[in-house]
Amino acid sequence: MRDLGYETYSSVLNLGTLFIFLIVYFLKVLYLCVLWVLSLVSKKFKYKVKKLQEKLFFNELLAIALEAYLEFLISGYLNIEAQKKLVVSDAPWYKNGDIISKYASYFCLFLAVVFIPGV
């Protein structure tokens, strides 16, 4: 796996800039939620909510998921395999970054195994 460029088992480090794109995507989803609440108060936000919703759920999510399918699959698999070998009480180096990486690997595997084939 090192020949392929995977130096670690951490999903966050293996995904690299793709992880940053995912964070930006989720910030856009949060912004959509705020706009949706504002559209309940004022009708002028409804058009923006509709356009952003179409863009986020029919363009960006599919583009990210399809272009990075193998990255998600490999990163998730590597981290899950590392978790099987890891006993947390025996590993003083186990930190918050590793916990984030664990949940990122679950999300990666969900995208690669359930979401993309479902689409």
C-alpha positions in Angstrom: 0.0 0.0 0.0 2.9 2.3 0.5 3.8 2.1 -3.2 0.3 3.4 -3.9 0.9 6.4 -1.7 -0.9 5.3 1.5 1.6 6.0 4.3 -0.8 5.6 7.2 -4.0 3.9 8.3 -5.7 7.2 9.1 -8.6 8.0 6.8 -8.2 11.7 7.2 -4.6 11.6 6.1 -5.3 9.2 3.3 -8.1 11.3 1.9 -6.0 14.5 2.0 -7.7 17.3 0.1 -10.8 15.1 -0.5 -11.5 15.3 3.2 -11.4 19.1 3.0 -13.9 19.0 0.1 -16.2 16.8 2.2 -16.0 19.3 5.1 -16.8 22.2 2.7 -19.7 20.2 1.3 -21.1 19.7 4.8 -20.7 23.4 5.6 -22.8 24.1 2.4 -25.4 21.7 3.7 -25.4 23.6 7.0 -25.8 26.8 5.1 -28.7 25.3 3.2 -30.4 24.5 6.5 -30.0 28.1 7.6 -31.5 29.3 4.3 -34.4 26.9 4.7 -35.2 28.3 8.1 -35.0 31.8 6.7 -37.3 30.8 3.8 -39.9 30.0 6.4 -39.8 33.5 7.7 -39.4 35.3 4.3 -40.4 34.1 0.9 -37.5 35.6 -1.0 -35.2 32.8 0.1 -37.2 30.0 -1.4 -35.6 30.3 -4.8 -32.1 30.2 -3.3 -33.0 27.2 -1.2 -34.3 25.3 -4.3 -31.3 26.1 -6.4 -28.8 25.3 -3.7 -30.6 22.1 -2.9 -30.5 20.9 -6.5 -26.8 21.8 -6.7 -25.8 20.0 -3.5 -27.8 16.8 -3.8 -27.8 16.2 -7.5 -24.5 17.6 -8.7 -21.9 17.9 -6.0 -22.6 14.8 -3.9 -22.7 12.5 -6.9 -19.6 14.2 -8.4 -17.6 13.8 -5.2 -18.8 10.2 -4.6 -18.2 8.9 -8.1 -14.8 10.6 -8.7 -13.4 9.4 -5.3 -15.0 6.0 -5.1 -11.7 4.1 -4.9 -10.3 6.6 -2.4 -13.3 6.1 -0.1 -13.1 2.4 -0.4 -9.4 2.1 0.3 -9.3 4.7 3.1 -12.2 3.1 4.8 -10.9 -0.4 4.5 -7.4 0.5 5.7 -8.8 2.2 8.8 -11.2 -0.6 9.7 -8.4 -3.1 9.4 -6.2 -1.0 11.6 -9.1 -0.8 14.2 -9.3 -4.6 14.3 -5.6 -4.7 15.4 -5.8 -1.8 17.8 -6.6 -2.2 21.5 -7.3 1.3 22.7 -6.3 0.7 26.3 -2.9 -0.5 25.1 -2.3 2.5 22.7 -1.4 5.7 24.5 -1.0 7.4 21.1 -4.7 6.9 20.4 -6.0 10.5 20.1 -9.0 12.6 18.9 -7.6 12.6 15.4 -7.8 8.8 15.3 -11.4 8.9 16.5 -12.3 11.4 13.8 -10.5 9.1 11.3 -12.5 6.1 12.6 -15.8 7.9 11.9 -14.5 9.2 8.6 -13.7 5.6 7.6 -17.3 4.5 8.4 -18.6 7.4 6.3 -16.2 6.4 3.4 -17.3 2.8 3.5 -21.0 3.9 3.6 -20.5 6.0 0.5 -18.5 3.3 -1.3 -20.6 0.3 -0.4 -24.2 1.6 0.0 -24.7 5.0 -1.5 -22.9 4.8 -4.8 -24.3 1.4 -5.8 -27.7 2.6 -4.7 -27.5 5.5 -7.0 
